[in-house]
């Protein structure tokens, strides 16, 4: 009886055992089944861009351009077209490619193989006569194997761009069968756990993550053009500051102290403003020991930017520029605005990112969507009670903000900058001149998701110290001092210039620009439960 724990026992029905037998057959041919250096190959996407170099060369030496196969009728007969040109042959450039086999059709002495790399896929036409001794290798190929090919770029009789193979180079044997062709990896958790399979065999996944790379690169380029300096702050903090979130805790043995994985980038970047780096940012991971949902992952990517002598209006302009340029980069189109499709798909709808983005005040949107005057505390409290929120003994602005989150945020399809929040819920933000109850803060909402948050930053050290103390009320003096970031207050006493500060959630932005419905679809390796 076949032993399922032993893949080498020769069971003819076991696909893994069959792959092992082919592995040995390749070794017997004197070929290393794990390959080696393979130089000089081009990306398949670049090879496909050379399609117009393929011509039909007639017997008298004339090169006839091929028809545009993308605009021909369904009944177009390429064989007949060639016959109409007179005797001749297809001639194209010599190319070299490498990639993974994702489709293999055995037609006897002619095999059709689809080869895929990170830039695309192309068909190989592998004839027994044409590849000679390499045919012995072709007979041992499986789906998922990695191969190299030398040959001529041609067009098949069905009009498909192809490489007519002349040499086959075996590069790596795959011992695990790929997912079944028509079903693939359907289980979302399995896709995330086996991202290495998901990238190869699930349509669109590779492009999503390549788009993410282009988006992040574009944001860095936008900031570089504006003379921002990228820095790397510590990921281990002695004090979990810069945001209200539960941290991950660890312990440093040599110093015998507890440390926290950072929950924000803010306080160290502001120290650099004090030090004279007037335009500074960090784009990196932050960690919050909180829940998991389609919009939340405990480990996520954040951009934080600080600009001396700016304010929250400066940050609005910068946020819009970063997103508009990211759309251009992700689309791969011209940088001319007229060539950009700013209307992107989202579920069964669309999002119109055409600049400038709308700018609406917090109170305007509250009145519009909640249906009560935000200045009428009694009316707001009554509505909050109807929703089910506790109101007794709580600050009216806290109650109002809970109503805002419940009644307003989901309706902000955006993109819309929500400006001028209640000052009492924004302790790190400067007040609006002439309106001390209003904070110079905005949040950018798109499809009900907060994507960016920005302030005109507080730089008054005495007020900052008092706000820290207010946050720590109720703790013992010892605990309060342990959690007070006294060094940050000391930094402010050395003079932090007036500044605008901005945070953008990169994962959420990528979700919106790639029409991905879960944050896990744009993080290569999201946090998962351990396998049983």
Secondary structure by P-SEA (a helix, b strand, c coil): ccccccccccccccaaaaaaaaaaaaaaaccccccccccccccaaaaaaacccbbbbcccbbbbbbcccccccccccaaaaaaaacbbbbbbccccccccccbbbbcccbbbbbbbcccbbbbbbccccccccaaaaaaacccccccccbbbbbbcccccccccccbbbbcccccccccccccccccaaaaaaaaaaaaccccaaaaaaaaaaaaaaaaaaaaaaacccccccccccccccccbbbbbbbbbccccbbbbccccccaaaaaaaaaccccccccbbbbbccccccccccbbbbbbbbbccccaaaaaaaaaaaaaaaaaaaaccccccccccccccccccccccccccccccaaaaaaaccccccccaaaaaaaaaaaccccccccaaaaaaaaaacccccccccccccccccccccccccccccccccccbbbbbcccccccccccccccaaaaaaaaaaaaccccaaaaaaacaaaaaaaaaacccccccccccaaaaaaaaacccccccccccccccccc
